[in-house]
Structures are given as C-alpha cells and as structure tokens.
Amino acid sequence: MSVVIGVRIPKKLKEELEQLGIDYAREIREYLQRRVKEEKAKKLAEALDKLIEQAIEKDYSTTWIREERESRS
C-alpha cells in the first residue's frame, strides 16, 4: 500500500527536471528510503554503543570489586 505526499517546488525547477528527463518521483522516493535506512542504522548504532558501554562499566566494576576483596584478604 502506498500514500501520496505533496511537495511544493519552484516551477522553474520542475521544468528543468522535465527537460533533463529526471524522474523526480523516483528520485524523491529513493532519497526518502535511503534516509530511513540511515536513521535506523544510526539509532541501532547508538543502542549498541550504550550496551557496550554498560557491559564495559559492569566488567570494570566486577573487576574492581574482586581486586578490592582480594587485597583485603
């Protein structure tokens, strides 16, 4: 299923696109699809960074506590 969106552009730009034979509808569609992929990848990378950061902090805490306990013995 698809929906229609409208975009206002200068008349001169539309004329130039048509003269050059550029399929602007396809160009816009591909651009929007590419941007969605980029944003999803960005959000995924941020989530992975947080997970890695938490894992490193947890590992550091565990190591530090273990070292402290061993030094008291």
Distance bins in CASP14 RR format, pairs under 12 A and 6 or more apart:
PFRMAT RR
TARGET T0000
AUTHOR 0000-0000-0000
RMODE 2
METHOD distances of the structure
MODEL  1
2 25 0 0 0 0 0 1 0 0 0 0 0
2 29 0 0 0 0 1 0 0 0 0 0 0
2 32 0 0 0 0 0 1 0 0 0 0 0
3 29 0 0 0 0 0 1 0 0 0 0 0
3 32 0 0 0 0 0 1 0 0 0 0 0
4 25 0 0 0 0 0 1 0 0 0 0 0
4 28 0 0 0 0 0 1 0 0 0 0 0
4 29 0 0 0 0 0 1 0 0 0 0 0
5 25 0 0 0 0 0 1 0 0 0 0 0
5 28 0 0 0 0 1 0 0 0 0 0 0
5 29 0 0 0 0 1 0 0 0 0 0 0
5 32 0 0 0 0 1 0 0 0 0 0 0
6 24 0 0 0 0 0 1 0 0 0 0 0
6 25 0 0 0 0 0 1 0 0 0 0 0
6 28 0 0 0 0 1 0 0 0 0 0 0
7 13 0 0 0 0 0 1 0 0 0 0 0
7 14 0 0 0 0 0 1 0 0 0 0 0
7 24 0 0 0 0 1 0 0 0 0 0 0
7 25 0 0 0 0 0 1 0 0 0 0 0
7 27 0 0 0 0 0 1 0 0 0 0 0
7 28 1 0 0 1 0 0 0 0 0 0 0
7 29 0 0 0 0 0 1 0 0 0 0 0
7 31 0 0 0 0 0 1 0 0 0 0 0
7 32 0 0 0 0 0 1 0 0 0 0 0
8 14 0 0 0 0 1 0 0 0 0 0 0
9 15 0 0 0 0 0 1 0 0 0 0 0
9 16 0 0 0 0 0 1 0 0 0 0 0
9 17 0 0 0 0 1 0 0 0 0 0 0
9 18 0 0 0 0 0 1 0 0 0 0 0
9 24 0 0 0 0 1 0 0 0 0 0 0
9 25 0 0 0 0 0 1 0 0 0 0 0
9 27 0 0 0 0 0 1 0 0 0 0 0
9 28 0 0 0 0 1 0 0 0 0 0 0
10 16 0 0 0 0 1 0 0 0 0 0 0
10 17 0 0 0 0 0 1 0 0 0 0 0
11 17 0 0 0 0 0 1 0 0 0 0 0
11 18 0 0 0 0 0 1 0 0 0 0 0
12 18 0 0 0 0 0 1 0 0 0 0 0
12 19 0 0 0 0 0 1 0 0 0 0 0
13 19 0 0 0 0 0 1 0 0 0 0 0
13 20 0 0 0 0 0 1 0 0 0 0 0
13 22 0 0 0 0 0 1 0 0 0 0 0
13 24 0 0 0 0 1 0 0 0 0 0 0
14 20 0 0 0 0 0 1 0 0 0 0 0
14 21 0 0 0 0 0 1 0 0 0 0 0
14 22 0 0 0 0 0 1 0 0 0 0 0
14 24 1 0 0 1 0 0 0 0 0 0 0
14 25 0 0 0 0 0 1 0 0 0 0 0
15 21 0 0 0 0 0 1 0 0 0 0 0
15 22 0 0 0 0 0 1 0 0 0 0 0
15 24 0 0 0 0 0 1 0 0 0 0 0
16 22 0 0 0 0 1 0 0 0 0 0 0
16 24 0 0 0 0 0 1 0 0 0 0 0
17 23 0 0 0 0 1 0 0 0 0 0 0
17 24 1 0 1 0 0 0 0 0 0 0 0
17 25 0 0 0 0 1 0 0 0 0 0 0
17 26 0 0 0 0 0 1 0 0 0 0 0
17 27 0 0 0 0 1 0 0 0 0 0 0
17 28 0 0 0 0 0 1 0 0 0 0 0
18 24 0 0 0 0 1 0 0 0 0 0 0
18 25 0 0 0 0 0 1 0 0 0 0 0
20 27 0 0 0 0 0 1 0 0 0 0 0
21 27 0 0 0 0 0 1 0 0 0 0 0
22 28 0 0 0 0 0 1 0 0 0 0 0
22 30 0 0 0 0 0 1 0 0 0 0 0
23 29 0 0 0 0 1 0 0 0 0 0 0
23 30 0 0 0 0 1 0 0 0 0 0 0
24 30 0 0 0 0 0 1 0 0 0 0 0
24 31 0 0 0 0 0 1 0 0 0 0 0
25 31 0 0 0 0 0 1 0 0 0 0 0
25 32 0 0 0 0 0 1 0 0 0 0 0
26 32 0 0 0 0 0 1 0 0 0 0 0
26 33 0 0 0 0 0 1 0 0 0 0 0
27 33 0 0 0 0 0 1 0 0 0 0 0
27 34 0 0 0 0 0 1 0 0 0 0 0
28 34 0 0 0 0 0 1 0 0 0 0 0
28 35 0 0 0 0 0 1 0 0 0 0 0
29 35 0 0 0 0 0 1 0 0 0 0 0
29 36 0 0 0 0 0 1 0 0 0 0 0
30 36 0 0 0 0 0 1 0 0 0 0 0
30 37 0 0 0 0 0 1 0 0 0 0 0
31 37 0 0 0 0 0 1 0 0 0 0 0
31 38 0 0 0 0 0 1 0 0 0 0 0
32 38 0 0 0 0 0 1 0 0 0 0 0
32 39 0 0 0 0 0 1 0 0 0 0 0
33 39 0 0 0 0 0 1 0 0 0 0 0
33 40 0 0 0 0 0 1 0 0 0 0 0
34 40 0 0 0 0 0 1 0 0 0 0 0
34 41 0 0 0 0 0 1 0 0 0 0 0
35 41 0 0 0 0 0 1 0 0 0 0 0
35 42 0 0 0 0 0 1 0 0 0 0 0
36 42 0 0 0 0 0 1 0 0 0 0 0
36 43 0 0 0 0 0 1 0 0 0 0 0
37 43 0 0 0 0 0 1 0 0 0 0 0
37 44 0 0 0 0 0 1 0 0 0 0 0
38 44 0 0 0 0 0 1 0 0 0 0 0
38 45 0 0 0 0 0 1 0 0 0 0 0
39 45 0 0 0 0 0 1 0 0 0 0 0
39 46 0 0 0 0 0 1 0 0 0 0 0
40 46 0 0 0 0 0 1 0 0 0 0 0
40 47 0 0 0 0 0 1 0 0 0 0 0
41 47 0 0 0 0 0 1 0 0 0 0 0
41 48 0 0 0 0 0 1 0 0 0 0 0
42 48 0 0 0 0 0 1 0 0 0 0 0
42 49 0 0 0 0 0 1 0 0 0 0 0
43 49 0 0 0 0 0 1 0 0 0 0 0
43 50 0 0 0 0 0 1 0 0 0 0 0
44 50 0 0 0 0 0 1 0 0 0 0 0
44 51 0 0 0 0 0 1 0 0 0 0 0
45 51 0 0 0 0 0 1 0 0 0 0 0
45 52 0 0 0 0 0 1 0 0 0 0 0
46 52 0 0 0 0 0 1 0 0 0 0 0
46 53 0 0 0 0 0 1 0 0 0 0 0
47 53 0 0 0 0 0 1 0 0 0 0 0
47 54 0 0 0 0 0 1 0 0 0 0 0
48 54 0 0 0 0 0 1 0 0 0 0 0
48 55 0 0 0 0 0 1 0 0 0 0 0
49 55 0 0 0 0 0 1 0 0 0 0 0
49 56 0 0 0 0 0 1 0 0 0 0 0
50 56 0 0 0 0 0 1 0 0 0 0 0
50 57 0 0 0 0 0 1 0 0 0 0 0
51 57 0 0 0 0 0 1 0 0 0 0 0
51 58 0 0 0 0 0 1 0 0 0 0 0
52 58 0 0 0 0 0 1 0 0 0 0 0
52 59 0 0 0 0 0 1 0 0 0 0 0
53 59 0 0 0 0 0 1 0 0 0 0 0
53 60 0 0 0 0 0 1 0 0 0 0 0
54 60 0 0 0 0 0 1 0 0 0 0 0
54 61 0 0 0 0 0 1 0 0 0 0 0
55 61 0 0 0 0 0 1 0 0 0 0 0
55 62 0 0 0 0 0 1 0 0 0 0 0
56 62 0 0 0 0 0 1 0 0 0 0 0
56 63 0 0 0 0 0 1 0 0 0 0 0
57 63 0 0 0 0 0 1 0 0 0 0 0
57 64 0 0 0 0 0 1 0 0 0 0 0
58 64 0 0 0 0 0 1 0 0 0 0 0
58 65 0 0 0 0 0 1 0 0 0 0 0
59 65 0 0 0 0 0 1 0 0 0 0 0
59 66 0 0 0 0 0 1 0 0 0 0 0
60 66 0 0 0 0 0 1 0 0 0 0 0
60 67 0 0 0 0 0 1 0 0 0 0 0
61 67 0 0 0 0 0 1 0 0 0 0 0
61 68 0 0 0 0 0 1 0 0 0 0 0
62 68 0 0 0 0 0 1 0 0 0 0 0
62 69 0 0 0 0 0 1 0 0 0 0 0
63 69 0 0 0 0 0 1 0 0 0 0 0
63 70 0 0 0 0 0 1 0 0 0 0 0
64 70 0 0 0 0 0 1 0 0 0 0 0
64 71 0 0 0 0 0 1 0 0 0 0 0
65 71 0 0 0 0 0 1 0 0 0 0 0
65 72 0 0 0 0 0 1 0 0 0 0 0
66 72 0 0 0 0 0 1 0 0 0 0 0
66 73 0 0 0 0 0 1 0 0 0 0 0
67 73 0 0 0 0 0 1 0 0 0 0 0
END
